[in-house]
Amino acid sequence: MTSLAISLSLVMSGAVLVEVIFGYPGVGNLLFTAITNNDYFVIQGITLFIVLSIGVVMLALDLVYPLIDPRIRYKRG
């Protein structure tokens, strides 16, 4: 499960390559266009979106872990 959540970052980075090569409209193509045009605000916005989406997925994974594997228990302090 952990490797599946971490592979989300690889999928997001691979989207840039696939969308540029095949000409699909999407976040990856927008990021490539922003990089070639030196549009720093769009680059920062897309980077923030990617980082936050990966952070939310990792948080959700941490919250779901005790339901998936009953051996994991969180102790209250």
C-alpha beads as a LAMMPS data file, in Angstrom:
LAMMPS data file: protein, C-alpha beads

77 atoms
76 bonds

1 atom types
1 bond types

-500.0 500.0 xlo xhi
-500.0 500.0 ylo yhi
-500.0 500.0 zlo zhi

Masses

1 110.0

Atoms # bond

1 1 1 0.000 0.000 0.000
2 1 1 2.823 2.377 0.809
3 1 1 4.537 1.833 -2.516
4 1 1 1.222 2.356 -4.286
5 1 1 0.754 5.731 -2.614
6 1 1 4.347 6.754 -3.289
7 1 1 4.032 5.767 -6.948
8 1 1 1.451 8.542 -7.309
9 1 1 4.342 10.979 -7.674
10 1 1 5.743 8.908 -10.531
11 1 1 2.369 8.935 -12.248
12 1 1 2.125 12.704 -11.923
13 1 1 5.618 13.206 -13.324
14 1 1 4.943 10.749 -16.136
15 1 1 1.851 12.720 -17.096
16 1 1 4.046 15.563 -18.321
17 1 1 5.927 13.282 -20.689
18 1 1 2.842 11.500 -22.040
19 1 1 0.814 14.671 -22.525
20 1 1 3.628 16.489 -24.320
21 1 1 4.442 13.597 -26.651
22 1 1 0.848 12.761 -27.593
23 1 1 -0.508 16.313 -27.379
24 1 1 -3.142 15.605 -24.746
25 1 1 -4.512 18.684 -22.977
26 1 1 -3.959 18.447 -19.258
27 1 1 -1.899 19.504 -16.266
28 1 1 1.302 17.996 -17.684
29 1 1 0.966 19.833 -20.980
30 1 1 0.136 23.046 -19.111
31 1 1 3.238 22.613 -16.956
32 1 1 5.430 22.070 -20.020
33 1 1 3.991 25.169 -21.703
34 1 1 4.538 27.215 -18.540
35 1 1 8.159 26.045 -18.302
36 1 1 8.892 26.923 -21.925
37 1 1 7.248 30.355 -21.506
38 1 1 8.879 31.061 -18.110
39 1 1 5.481 31.529 -16.458
40 1 1 6.598 31.163 -12.854
41 1 1 3.199 31.616 -11.220
42 1 1 1.682 28.727 -13.176
43 1 1 4.734 26.546 -12.431
44 1 1 4.410 27.300 -8.714
45 1 1 0.663 26.647 -8.766
46 1 1 0.977 23.276 -10.493
47 1 1 3.862 22.275 -8.217
48 1 1 1.803 23.236 -5.154
49 1 1 -1.140 21.227 -6.490
50 1 1 1.030 18.141 -7.030
51 1 1 2.675 18.406 -3.594
52 1 1 -0.658 18.878 -1.822
53 1 1 -2.295 15.995 -3.677
54 1 1 0.553 13.651 -2.735
55 1 1 0.365 14.891 0.865
56 1 1 -3.379 14.231 1.045
57 1 1 -2.927 10.731 -0.359
58 1 1 -0.193 9.952 2.176
59 1 1 -2.365 11.301 5.026
60 1 1 -5.299 9.195 3.870
61 1 1 -3.033 6.161 3.733
62 1 1 -1.870 6.771 7.305
63 1 1 -5.480 7.011 8.480
64 1 1 -6.568 3.861 6.631
65 1 1 -3.582 1.720 7.669
66 1 1 -5.143 0.422 10.942
67 1 1 -8.226 -0.693 9.005
68 1 1 -6.147 -2.572 6.429
69 1 1 -3.704 -4.238 8.826
70 1 1 -5.126 -4.949 12.287
71 1 1 -1.608 -5.476 13.742
72 1 1 -1.032 -1.728 13.527
73 1 1 -2.368 0.153 16.523
74 1 1 -1.883 3.779 17.424
75 1 1 -1.448 4.458 21.110
76 1 1 -3.006 7.463 22.712
77 1 1 -0.653 9.580 24.629

Bonds

1 1 1 2
2 1 2 3
3 1 3 4
4 1 4 5
5 1 5 6
6 1 6 7
7 1 7 8
8 1 8 9
9 1 9 10
10 1 10 11
11 1 11 12
12 1 12 13
13 1 13 14
14 1 14 15
15 1 15 16
16 1 16 17
17 1 17 18
18 1 18 19
19 1 19 20
20 1 20 21
21 1 21 22
22 1 22 23
23 1 23 24
24 1 24 25
25 1 25 26
26 1 26 27
27 1 27 28
28 1 28 29
29 1 29 30
30 1 30 31
31 1 31 32
32 1 32 33
33 1 33 34
34 1 34 35
35 1 35 36
36 1 36 37
37 1 37 38
38 1 38 39
39 1 39 40
40 1 40 41
41 1 41 42
42 1 42 43
43 1 43 44
44 1 44 45
45 1 45 46
46 1 46 47
47 1 47 48
48 1 48 49
49 1 49 50
50 1 50 51
51 1 51 52
52 1 52 53
53 1 53 54
54 1 54 55
55 1 55 56
56 1 56 57
57 1 57 58
58 1 58 59
59 1 59 60
60 1 60 61
61 1 61 62
62 1 62 63
63 1 63 64
64 1 64 65
65 1 65 66
66 1 66 67
67 1 67 68
68 1 68 69
69 1 69 70
70 1 70 71
71 1 71 72
72 1 72 73
73 1 73 74
74 1 74 75
75 1 75 76
76 1 76 77
